[in-house]
């Protein structure tokens, strides 16, 4: 399987940015945010080489990969993978803009 390009939706970028910013403000430094970002980058490297590692959601189009307290939702579109949401599981499910099960 060929390595695929990964692109982030605006929503997913915002969600990841909010998580990283929250921890910078909460901890007074970027150490934990850097750790999260490194874990995301490692996962994306694996995902770009193996697009089917996430389990299918009920809509049969979107896939999800759990990351500790986060869920990374993505869809495969021809030669690229689109990250559609970076969801923090500690938030209310009703806040989720991307409705996937």
C-alpha positions in Angstrom: 0.0 0.0 0.0 1.4 3.4 -1.0 1.9 6.2 1.5 -1.0 8.6 1.5 -1.1 12.3 2.0 -2.8 13.4 5.2 -4.9 16.6 5.3 -6.7 18.2 8.2 -10.2 19.7 8.0 -10.5 23.2 9.5 -12.6 21.7 12.4 -10.0 19.1 13.2 -7.2 21.7 13.2 -9.3 23.9 15.6 -10.0 21.0 17.9 -6.3 19.9 18.1 -5.3 23.6 18.6 -7.8 24.0 21.4 -6.5 20.9 23.2 -2.9 22.0 22.9 -3.7 25.5 24.0 -5.7 24.3 27.0 -2.7 22.4 28.3 -0.3 25.2 27.7 -2.5 27.5 29.8 -3.3 25.0 32.4 0.3 23.8 32.9 2.1 27.1 32.3 4.4 25.5 29.7 4.2 23.5 26.5 5.7 20.3 27.7 2.5 18.2 27.8 1.1 19.8 24.6 4.4 18.9 22.8 4.0 15.3 24.0 0.4 15.1 22.6 1.6 16.6 19.3 4.4 14.1 19.1 2.0 11.2 19.7 -0.3 12.6 17.0 2.6 12.9 14.5 3.7 9.3 15.2 0.1 8.1 14.7 -0.2 10.0 11.4 3.0 8.5 10.1 1.6 5.0 10.8 -1.8 6.0 9.3 -0.2 7.3 6.1 1.3 3.9 5.5 -1.7 1.8 6.7 -5.0 3.7 6.2 -7.2 0.8 7.5 -5.9 0.8 11.1 -8.9 2.7 12.4 -12.2 0.9 13.0 -15.2 1.8 10.8 -17.9 3.8 12.5 -21.6 3.1 12.0 -21.8 5.4 8.9 -19.3 3.0 7.1 -17.3 5.9 5.7 -15.6 7.4 8.7 -12.9 5.6 10.7 -11.8 6.2 14.2 -8.5 5.6 16.1 -8.5 6.0 19.9 -5.6 7.8 21.5 -5.8 7.7 25.3 -8.5 10.3 26.0 -8.8 11.4 22.3 -10.5 10.1 19.2 -9.0 10.8 15.8 -11.8 10.5 13.1 -10.7 10.3 9.5 -12.0 9.4 6.0 -10.1 7.9 3.1 -10.5 9.8 -0.2 -8.7 8.3 -3.1 -5.0 9.2 -2.6 -5.4 11.1 0.6 -6.6 10.7 4.2 -8.7 13.5 5.7 -8.6 14.0 9.4 -12.1 15.3 10.1 -12.1 15.5 13.9 -9.7 15.4 16.9 -12.2 14.7 19.7 -11.5 15.0 23.4 -13.6 12.3 25.1 -13.9 14.3 28.2 -16.2 16.7 26.5 -20.0 16.3 26.2 -20.9 14.2 23.2 -23.5 16.9 22.2 -20.7 19.3 21.5 -19.3 17.2 18.7 -19.8 18.9 15.4 -19.0 15.8 13.4 -21.8 13.3 14.1 -20.3 9.8 13.7 -21.0 6.8 15.9 
